[in-house]
Amino acid sequence: MRAFIQARPDWDQYSLVTSALAGFLFQHGWAGGCVSEHYLNSLFRDEAA
């Protein structure tokens, strides 16, 4: 996790864990509005910014 965050300065430990949890919940059928929003935001996050 540390290497991932160090390689991506726009990420922090909280956004990484939130993204992972949202992805897990979304893939296991719980697609509430908040979960879907976090999941989709993590998919389309602009790493160049």
Secondary structure, DSSP 8 states (H G I E B T S, - for coil): -HHHHHH-TT--HHHHHHHHHHHHHHHTT---HHHHHHHHHHHT--TT-
